[in-house]
Amino acid sequence: MKITGNKILITGGASGIGLGLTEMFLSEKNSVIVCGRRKEILEQLQQKHPSVVTRECDLSKEEERVRLFEWIKECHSDVNVLINNAGIQNWVTVEQEDFFSKAKNEIAINIEAPIHLTSLFIKLNQLSTIMNVTSGLSFCPLTKVAVYSATKAFFHSFTMSMKKELEAKNIEVIELIPPAINTDLGGKGLHDYAPPVSELIASIYNQLKEGKTTLTFGMSDAMSKAGPEQIQIAFDRMNNQ
Ligand SMILES: NC(=O)c1ccc[n+]([C@@H]2O[C@H](COP(=O)([O-])OP(=O)(O)OC[C@H]3O[C@@H](n4cnc5c(N)ncnc54)[C@H](OP(=O)(O)O)[C@@H]3O)[C@@H](O)[C@H]2O)c1
């Protein structure tokens, strides 16, 4: 993708990796629109970067996704990049009482939202790029976040298909595959051991400049290229701790 002069919607772009992407694209002279549920972090983002347009939206709800798209069509029909970044991660076991309700919510945000937004946003005449944020766990699950890992495997598979299918419409589909990164994903403190967002973003920036459409970093590079034996070794190491 060209790295400047775009109008970009970043879902979940007010925190974590999304915020890193927001600030990277702002510094390259792009217009950025960010949506998310929490009003206070959207306001903080707006105060820090007054040019950012923000929108409260719960992407787990179908009607809110449609409302978001209708607003974009009416007020920002020149959006040419969609970044499906928003996601949640539930640390839960299948035996817990609330397992299924949590799983349904995770599936709604991590799967239903990006596939629905894809089907809506390709109707925009100027749409040229979709970036999907999957995970190193798309390739090798962490059993403590079994549903999360499965949603990311789904999203990786869907992204591969979209890469091919949307070629005909001249829409480039980019997959960003982060490894564990220090954000509040899953709850505060759970990812403190991992590299900071700034390191991921610095690497992503260079890969985008090189024209890459599969963006990896650290362990996610190894996992995305691993064969079955390497995946089994990684699975045992990750899940026997
Ligand atoms: N951090 C990692 O280790 C890691 C590794 C691989 C992949 N990823 C992926 O990277 C993406 C960003 O995660 P992150 O690590 O940056 O965590 P994060 O800081 O928690 O960011 C998630 C973002 O998604 C938004 N979001 C969640 N549910 C939403 C909903 N129902 N509607 C609208 N927005 C919603 C959140 O905003 P609100 O809460 O305000 O709605 C938040 O801004 C996710 O897709 C995650 O799966 C992260």
The ligand as a MOL file (V3000), in Angstrom:
LIG
                    3D

  0  0  0     0  0            999 V3000
M  V30 BEGIN CTAB
M  V30 COUNTS 48 52 0 0 0
M  V30 BEGIN ATOM
M  V30 1 N -1.0940 -7.7410 22.0890 0
M  V30 2 C -0.8280 -8.9320 21.5730 0
M  V30 3 O -0.0700 -9.7170 22.1510 0
M  V30 4 C -1.4300 -9.3390 20.2580 0
M  V30 5 C -0.8560 -10.4040 19.5630 0
M  V30 6 C -1.4080 -10.8090 18.3520 0
M  V30 7 C -2.5230 -10.1520 17.8600 0
M  V30 8 N -3.0780 -9.1070 18.5530 0 CHG=1
M  V30 9 C -4.2760 -8.4820 17.9900 0
M  V30 10 O -4.0660 -7.0970 17.8740 0
M  V30 11 C -5.3150 -6.4260 17.8870 0
M  V30 12 C -5.2240 -5.2480 18.8420 0
M  V30 13 O -5.0590 -5.7480 20.1600 0
M  V30 14 P -4.1420 -5.0320 21.2590 0
M  V30 15 O -3.1320 -5.9920 21.6800 0
M  V30 16 O -3.7280 -3.7000 20.7790 0 CHG=-1
M  V30 17 O -5.1580 -4.9090 22.4900 0
M  V30 18 P -6.0190 -3.6830 23.0230 0
M  V30 19 O -5.1790 -2.5320 23.4140 0
M  V30 20 O -6.9400 -4.2700 24.0350 0
M  V30 21 O -6.8180 -3.2340 21.7390 0
M  V30 22 C -8.0210 -3.7840 21.3210 0
M  V30 23 C -8.8640 -2.6440 20.7420 0
M  V30 24 O -10.0680 -3.2060 20.2200 0
M  V30 25 C -11.1560 -2.3970 20.6280 0
M  V30 26 N -12.3390 -3.2230 20.7610 0
M  V30 27 C -12.4900 -4.3650 21.4880 0
M  V30 28 N -13.7430 -4.8030 21.4350 0
M  V30 29 C -14.4260 -3.9270 20.6580 0
M  V30 30 C -15.7760 -3.8310 20.2400 0
M  V30 31 N -16.7020 -4.7000 20.6410 0
M  V30 32 N -16.1150 -2.8020 19.4470 0
M  V30 33 C -15.2010 -1.8750 19.0640 0
M  V30 34 N -13.9170 -1.9110 19.4240 0
M  V30 35 C -13.5410 -2.9220 20.2120 0
M  V30 36 C -10.7360 -1.8290 21.9980 0
M  V30 37 O -11.3930 -0.6170 22.2660 0
M  V30 38 P -12.6200 -0.5600 23.3080 0
M  V30 39 O -12.3030 -1.4980 24.4320 0
M  V30 40 O -12.6830 0.8660 23.7210 0
M  V30 41 O -13.8140 -0.9640 22.5260 0
M  V30 42 C -9.2420 -1.6130 21.8090 0
M  V30 43 O -8.9660 -0.3130 21.3450 0
M  V30 44 C -6.3620 -7.4710 18.2950 0
M  V30 45 O -7.0350 -7.9390 17.1490 0
M  V30 46 C -5.4960 -8.5860 18.8790 0
M  V30 47 O -6.1290 -9.8320 18.7730 0
M  V30 48 C -2.5540 -8.6940 19.7330 0
M  V30 END ATOM
M  V30 BEGIN BOND
M  V30 1 1 1 2
M  V30 2 2 2 3
M  V30 3 1 2 4
M  V30 4 1 4 5
M  V30 5 2 4 48
M  V30 6 2 5 6
M  V30 7 1 6 7
M  V30 8 2 7 8
M  V30 9 1 8 9
M  V30 10 1 8 48
M  V30 11 1 9 10
M  V30 12 1 9 46
M  V30 13 1 10 11
M  V30 14 1 11 12
M  V30 15 1 11 44
M  V30 16 1 12 13
M  V30 17 1 13 14
M  V30 18 2 14 15
M  V30 19 1 14 16
M  V30 20 1 14 17
M  V30 21 1 17 18
M  V30 22 2 18 19
M  V30 23 1 18 20
M  V30 24 1 18 21
M  V30 25 1 21 22
M  V30 26 1 22 23
M  V30 27 1 23 24
M  V30 28 1 23 42
M  V30 29 1 24 25
M  V30 30 1 25 26
M  V30 31 1 25 36
M  V30 32 1 26 27
M  V30 33 1 26 35
M  V30 34 2 27 28
M  V30 35 1 28 29
M  V30 36 1 29 30
M  V30 37 2 29 35
M  V30 38 1 30 31
M  V30 39 2 30 32
M  V30 40 1 32 33
M  V30 41 2 33 34
M  V30 42 1 34 35
M  V30 43 1 36 37
M  V30 44 1 36 42
M  V30 45 1 37 38
M  V30 46 2 38 39
M  V30 47 1 38 40
M  V30 48 1 38 41
M  V30 49 1 42 43
M  V30 50 1 44 45
M  V30 51 1 44 46
M  V30 52 1 46 47
M  V30 END BOND
M  V30 END CTAB
M  END
